[in-house]
Amino acid sequence: MTHVIPPLGSRVYVPGEKRPVTVRARNDRFAVCTKPHFKTVRYFVLDAENGVRGTENLIFCMGAETDAECEEMLARVTAGESEVSHRNRVPWDICTHVEVQPAPQGVTV
């Protein structure tokens, strides 16, 4: 089965989760997705080639709170410096994703 990485900014829905995660960084193979969790975020990395999602395999994660940290994580997994954790990975189980449309000019959200 071929998996397609959702567009940047999309809301991704996962079974068993009430709220969606947001695609914060992506390329053709990987995406870093986050959602707020108290004063930090919960995250996972989507791997389209292997059809899995999970956390990064670093003992002390570098963080995924900002777009810059998400881009750094994406660069590490793309370069092979880290990967989706074998212990914490699950099969690709995304139910759906919704692309977020930018607000029209002059409209504040």
N, C-alpha and C positions, 0 to 999 in steps of 0.2 A: 504494500500500500504506500502511495506517495503522500507525504505530508507537506503542507504549504505553511510557511511562517506567516502569521497575521501581520497586517500593516502596523507601522509605528503608531502608537496612540490608541490602538484598538482595545476594546474591553473583551477579555477572554473569560468564558464561563467554563467552570470545571465541575464535574459531578460531586455532590456532597458539600459544596461551598455555597453560601448564601450570596456573597458578593463577588463581583468579577475582579480579576487582576488586570493591570494595564501593561501593555507592551511598551517598555521604556527604551530598549535598544534592540536592534535586530540586524541580521544580514540574511543571506539566502539559506543558511543552514541553522543558525541559532537565533533565539530571542530571549531576552531577560525580561521577565514579567514580575511586577510587584503589586502589593496592596497594603494600605495602612494597617498597622497592628500596634495599638497603644501608642507609644512614643517612637516607634521604629517602623519597619516594614517586614512583611513576609515576602519571600521571593522564590521563584524557580526559574530554571533555564530550560527552554524547549530545544530539543535536538531533532530536527526534521529527518536527518539521515538515518539515525538509529530508532526513531519513533518513540522517544522517551521524554520525560520531563523529570526534573529533580534539582536538588541544590548543587552548588559547586563543591568539588571535593577537597577544598582547603580546610585545614583544621581550624584556623582562625580566619574566618571570612573577612574580606576587605570591606564589606558593606555594600548596600544597594539602595541607600536612602536618596541619593541624588542621581540626576541623569549622567553626570560625569562618572560616578562610581559604577553605574550600569554599563556605560561604554567601556570602562576599564575591564570589567568582568567579561564582557563580550569579546574584547581583544584577547584576554587570557585563554578563553575556551577555544577561540578561533585559531590561535597560534599553537595550541596544544600544551600550553603551560599548565592548564588545569582541564578538568572535564566534568561532565555531569556525574555526580557521585553514584557509584555502583550500589552502595548500601541504601541510599535514599531515593533511588529512581523508581518510577512507575511507568507503565505503558502510556503512550500518548492517548489521553482520554478527554480531550477538549470537546465539549458539547457543541459550542458555537462561538463565534466572535462577532462583535459589532464594531464597525468602523465609526469613529467619532468624527463628525463633520465640524470644521472650524466655524466659529461664529462669524456672521456677516460683519463687514467693516462698519464701525460706528456703534455696534451693539456690544454692550458689556454684559458679561455673564456673572 
